[in-house]
């Protein structure tokens, strides 16, 4: 049950702040006057920003203040409000790590190969649909909120 490092200095670009959404999209901000978290949250209602290196399994997911400016070279996650201050589970961390690494690999490959080499039959939409489907499943899972239910059933007593 080790923690996975989501933010590697060699991977992130020094001149941009990256925001990964729950459905797998990557938003890149390069504005010289740094963009504030409030601007991104206004564009995406019902979601909050958290810094990737603040995600620790077993601890609550912290959000960043609306007035806080995004720092270049950092990676942020745009998550649904249901996750704000909830305890991060190992499965959730794996899902977020997978989304991050998948996006990075896509960027590395796209620098080498153009899109028509990656998807010679024009099937680039299928991978997009697949990631959208995974994102929608994750949103459904979190929309239920983690409600507590007893795991034991009633024990019926029989006379001796």
Secondary structure, DSSP 4 states (H G I P E B T S, - for coil): -PPPP---TTTS-TT-EEEEETTS-EEEE--SSPPBHHHHHHHSTTEEEEEGGG--TTSB-PPPPTTPBPPTT-EEEEEEGGGTTPBPPHHHHHHHHHHHHHHHHHHHHHHHS-HHHH-TTSTHHHHHHHHHHHHHHHHHHHHT-------PPPPPP---
